[in-house]
Amino acid sequence: MAALQAAVLLLLLWPGRAAAAAPLAIWHGMGDSCCNPQSMGYIKKIVEAKIPGVYVLSLKIGSNVIQDMENSFFMNVNDQVREVCGQLTRDPHLKGGYNAMGFSQGGQFLRAVAQRCPSPPMLNLISVGGQHQGVYGFPRCPGESSHLCDWIRKTLDLGAYTPAVQEHLVQAEYWHDPLKEEDYRKNSIFLADINQERGVNETYKKNLMALKKFVMVKFLNDTMVDPPISEWFGFYKSGQAKETIPLKETALYKEDRLGLQEMDKAGKLVFLGVKGDHLHFSEEWFYTTLLPFLQ
């Protein structure tokens, strides 16, 4: 018995023993759901295949996949983030920390989780096509209802910053009008808050800087996100909608209101580009480029 106990102890302490991979939480984009076999279900499957034993939580907002999809359009983002924080806190698999991967709007939503909910700790954040400075355009819309997409476009054009629209239309909550910067700063109930547009919340800054890596993936042929540079935290230069500036030229970076400058200097920010339209990538690219951040 003593020999067996010694052998088990040696195995546990052996320096070459592979550590278990951290759990992974994933959040889908607009018009998608947690368990779509062609999107999040597929991602969950290939991660589990390549990292044996890893726990993958595909976040669902609502009691079923239909509600989950509808909530990606109509549920207040702050309420969604609050719901996700609760899910993460209650999940015993995540108590030691977890990695997070958000797709499209799920990228900036998970960043809000990192800033607002430090327990359990988020270790690495991978944003795949997330729009961290928001969008100013709605050229294409996923999902099967073109009528719904047309309605959203008209609503955003007419009154993105009215209280009723901000409270009930997800895409309005990260609508960033470079021609109406003051309206955006005052009335955006989500993006302006997490981007420190109304003052510096030191807790947000501290929590985001606790990440080991913040990985941002930009799709180099993106026809959906306007402007695509938002996926790397850049945006239109204020006052017009033609010329864009990179993250390092923004006031957010220069004033380091969110800690991104300090994270950049520490090597914590990773900017990746992939050829293809929005969320179009190969399995091989996913394996070779993103998977190493999860292992």
Disulfide bonds with the S-S distance in Angstrom:
Cys34-Cys35 2.42
Cys85-Cys117 1.80
Cys141-Cys149 2.13
